């Protein structure tokens, strides 16, 4: 699948376009396009620009996800992961990062801050009824099937 991408500001042309880290990677690393470092204080949230905008075909979304290394090593997560970039959105991709650690986390220009995963989706129409068909599980959820 080909995705049209543009850089919004020439100042950040040195920042790589999103890319796969390995042959088997599902997510593409995306990088911080910032002039000055950003410090995420403990239990705080920031919005980090990427200087990128994309054009997707209808029926596809781009999901913004946490990087596992940032999460396990630093307690830094993409807050609403997966965040969705819709096919009709043409604005800058920005990443909401939250620091759940007890120490500040510093983001430098060009740091890998999140992953982008592209996925097809289906549109649905709801058909309202008074009752749903019963199943053995029923309304059991949130741990109802065991540990």
C-alpha positions as CSV (number, residue, x, y, z in Angstrom):
1,X,0.0,0.0,0.0
2,X,1.3,3.4,-0.9
3,X,0.6,6.4,1.4
4,X,1.1,10.0,0.3
5,X,3.1,11.9,2.9
6,X,4.3,15.5,3.2
7,X,6.6,17.4,5.5
8,X,4.9,20.6,6.8
9,X,8.0,22.6,7.6
10,X,11.4,22.6,5.8
11,X,13.1,23.2,9.2
12,X,12.7,19.5,10.0
13,X,13.9,17.9,6.7
14,X,16.7,16.2,8.7
15,X,14.0,14.2,10.7
16,X,13.5,10.8,9.0
17,X,10.2,9.8,7.5
18,X,8.4,7.0,9.4
19,X,10.2,3.7,8.8
20,X,10.1,0.1,9.8
21,X,12.9,-0.9,12.2
22,X,13.0,-4.5,11.1
23,X,11.8,-6.6,8.2
24,X,9.0,-8.1,10.3
25,X,7.9,-4.8,12.0
26,X,4.2,-4.0,11.8
27,X,4.7,-0.5,13.1
28,X,6.7,2.3,11.6
29,X,8.7,4.4,14.0
30,X,7.8,8.1,13.9
31,X,10.1,10.9,15.2
32,X,9.9,14.1,17.3
33,X,10.1,17.2,15.1
34,X,11.0,19.7,17.7
35,X,13.4,22.6,17.8
36,X,14.0,22.4,21.6
37,X,13.8,19.5,23.9
38,X,10.6,18.7,25.6
39,X,10.5,17.5,29.2
40,X,7.6,15.4,30.3
41,X,7.3,15.8,34.0
42,X,6.2,12.8,36.1
43,X,2.4,12.0,35.6
44,X,2.2,14.7,33.0
45,X,1.1,14.7,29.3
46,X,2.5,16.6,26.3
47,X,1.7,16.8,22.6
48,X,4.7,16.1,20.4
49,X,4.7,17.2,16.7
50,X,6.0,15.1,13.9
51,X,6.0,17.7,11.1
52,X,4.1,15.1,8.9
53,X,0.7,14.9,7.3
54,X,-0.7,12.0,5.3
55,X,-3.3,11.3,2.7
56,X,-5.0,7.8,3.2
57,X,-7.4,6.0,0.9
58,X,-10.9,5.8,2.2
59,X,-11.4,2.6,4.2
60,X,-8.0,2.9,5.9
61,X,-6.8,4.4,9.2
62,X,-3.4,5.1,10.6
63,X,-3.1,4.0,14.3
64,X,-0.7,5.8,16.6
65,X,0.7,3.4,19.2
66,X,3.2,3.4,22.0
67,X,6.7,2.2,21.5
68,X,7.3,-0.8,23.8
69,X,10.8,0.3,24.7
70,X,9.7,3.7,25.9
71,X,6.9,2.1,27.9
72,X,8.9,-0.6,29.7
73,X,12.1,1.3,30.2
74,X,10.8,4.8,30.9
75,X,7.0,4.5,31.7
76,X,6.2,6.7,28.7
77,X,3.1,5.8,26.7
78,X,1.1,7.2,23.8
79,X,-1.9,8.1,25.9
80,X,-4.9,7.3,23.7
81,X,-3.2,4.4,21.9
82,X,-4.2,3.4,19.5
83,X,-5.0,6.9,18.4
84,X,-6.7,7.0,15.0
85,X,-5.7,9.2,12.0
86,X,-8.8,9.2,9.7
87,X,-8.6,9.0,6.0
88,X,-10.1,12.5,5.6
89,X,-7.7,14.2,8.1
90,X,-5.0,16.4,6.5
91,X,-3.5,18.0,9.6
92,X,-0.2,17.4,11.3
93,X,0.3,14.0,13.0
94,X,1.0,14.8,16.7
95,X,1.6,12.2,19.4
96,X,0.1,12.5,22.9
97,X,2.7,11.2,25.3
98,X,2.3,10.7,29.0
99,X,5.0,10.0,31.6
100,X,3.8,7.5,34.2
101,X,7.2,7.3,35.8
102,X,8.4,9.2,39.0
103,X,11.2,11.0,37.1
104,X,11.1,13.5,34.2
105,X,11.5,12.2,30.7
106,X,13.3,14.3,28.1
107,X,12.5,14.1,24.3
108,X,15.2,15.4,21.9
109,X,14.8,16.4,18.3
110,X,14.6,13.2,16.1
111,X,13.8,10.8,19.0
112,X,11.6,7.9,18.1
113,X,8.4,8.6,20.0
114,X,5.7,6.3,18.7
115,X,4.7,3.8,16.0
116,X,2.3,4.1,13.1
117,X,0.3,1.0,12.1
118,X,-2.0,1.1,9.0
119,X,-5.2,-0.9,9.0
120,X,-8.3,-1.4,6.9
121,X,-11.6,-0.8,8.7
122,X,-15.3,-1.5,8.0
123,X,-18.2,1.0,8.1
124,X,-21.3,-0.4,9.8
125,X,-25.0,0.5,10.0
126,X,-26.8,-0.3,13.3
127,X,-30.0,-2.3,13.3
128,X,-31.8,-1.7,16.5
129,X,-33.7,-4.5,18.2
130,X,-35.4,-5.1,21.5
131,X,-33.3,-8.2,22.4
132,X,-30.0,-9.9,21.4
133,X,-29.6,-13.6,20.8
134,X,-28.4,-15.3,24.0
135,X,-25.0,-17.1,24.3
136,X,-23.4,-19.3,26.9
137,X,-21.2,-16.4,28.0
138,X,-24.0,-13.8,28.1
139,X,-23.0,-10.5,29.6
140,X,-20.0,-11.9,31.4
141,X,-16.9,-9.7,30.9
142,X,-14.0,-8.2,32.7
143,X,-12.4,-11.4,34.0
144,X,-15.5,-13.6,33.8
145,X,-13.6,-16.3,31.8
146,X,-10.8,-16.7,34.5
147,X,-7.4,-15.3,35.4
